[in-house]
Each structure stands twice: as C-alpha cells, then as structure tokens.
Amino acid sequence: TYTVLKGTWSIGWSEKFDETKLLALTPGSFNTEPAGVARFVATPDGEAIVQITGIGPTKADYVDVAHAPKKK
C-alpha cells in the first residue's frame, strides 16, 4: 500500500515506462496492488514523500537492472 504524504507520486503498471499509463496520486491518496506486478513510478513535481507498507517477505526485482540501486 502506498500513501502519498507530500508531492505527486505517479505510478503505472507495465514492464516498460509509459507516461500515458501514469496514475497521479496526490497527498492523502493511497493505492494497493498485488505482489508480482511490474510497475514504474515518476515524481513530476520533482519530489514526493510516500509511506509504503505491506506484509513481508518482500523484495524488488528490477526489469531493467540498469535502474537497480548500485551496490557500494
């Protein structure tokens, strides 16, 4: 579950980013989704604060590994 606290958090579902599929969530909005669904996000206002909650275990599988966080 995503709860938007500040800014605009835009989310879409697909294995490829498609701006036309974005759903804009503004402060106070929330969204739930099932596990195992490919998704992408954007923050068109430059910054968003989002609370993400769920029931574990959890992990992130990146469709494009170039977008995965770099290990230090």
C-alpha positions as CSV (number, residue, x, y, z in Angstrom):
1,T,0.0,0.0,0.0
2,Y,1.3,3.4,-1.0
3,T,0.1,6.5,0.9
4,V,1.2,9.9,-0.5
5,L,2.2,12.3,2.2
6,K,3.7,15.1,0.1
7,G,4.0,15.9,-3.7
8,T,2.7,13.8,-6.5
9,W,3.6,10.1,-6.8
10,S,2.7,8.8,-10.3
11,I,2.5,5.1,-10.8
12,G,1.9,2.8,-13.8
13,W,1.8,-0.9,-14.4
14,S,3.9,-2.5,-17.2
15,E,7.4,-3.7,-17.8
16,K,8.2,-0.6,-19.8
17,F,7.8,3.0,-18.7
18,D,4.9,4.7,-20.5
19,E,4.0,8.2,-19.4
20,T,0.5,7.8,-20.8
21,K,-0.2,5.0,-18.3
22,L,0.6,7.0,-15.2
23,L,-1.9,7.4,-12.4
24,A,-1.2,10.6,-10.4
25,L,-1.6,10.2,-6.6
26,T,-1.6,13.4,-4.6
27,P,-1.3,14.0,-0.9
28,G,-3.8,11.9,1.1
29,S,-4.1,9.4,-1.8
30,F,-3.4,5.7,-1.4
31,N,-3.1,2.7,-3.7
32,T,-2.8,-1.0,-3.1
33,E,-1.6,-3.6,-5.6
34,P,-0.8,-7.3,-5.6
35,A,2.7,-8.8,-5.4
36,G,4.5,-9.8,-8.6
37,V,3.2,-7.0,-10.8
38,A,5.7,-4.9,-12.8
39,R,5.3,-1.2,-12.1
40,F,7.1,2.1,-12.7
41,V,6.9,5.4,-10.9
42,A,7.6,9.1,-11.6
43,T,7.6,12.2,-9.5
44,P,6.6,15.0,-11.9
45,D,6.8,17.7,-9.2
46,G,10.4,16.7,-8.5
47,E,9.9,15.2,-5.1
48,A,7.4,13.1,-3.2
49,I,7.2,11.6,0.2
50,V,5.4,8.3,0.2
51,Q,4.8,5.8,3.0
52,I,4.9,2.2,1.7
53,T,3.5,-0.6,3.9
54,G,2.9,-4.3,3.3
55,I,3.2,-7.8,4.7
56,G,6.5,-9.5,4.0
57,P,8.6,-11.0,3.0
58,T,9.3,-8.5,0.2
59,K,11.9,-7.9,-2.5
60,A,12.5,-5.8,-5.6
61,D,13.2,-7.5,-8.9
62,Y,14.2,-4.9,-11.5
63,V,13.0,-5.5,-15.0
64,D,15.9,-3.3,-16.2
65,V,18.9,-3.9,-14.0
66,A,20.4,-0.6,-15.0
67,H,17.8,1.0,-12.8
68,A,18.7,-1.1,-9.7
69,P,20.5,0.7,-6.9
70,K,24.3,0.5,-7.1
71,K,26.0,-1.7,-4.5
72,K,28.8,0.1,-2.7
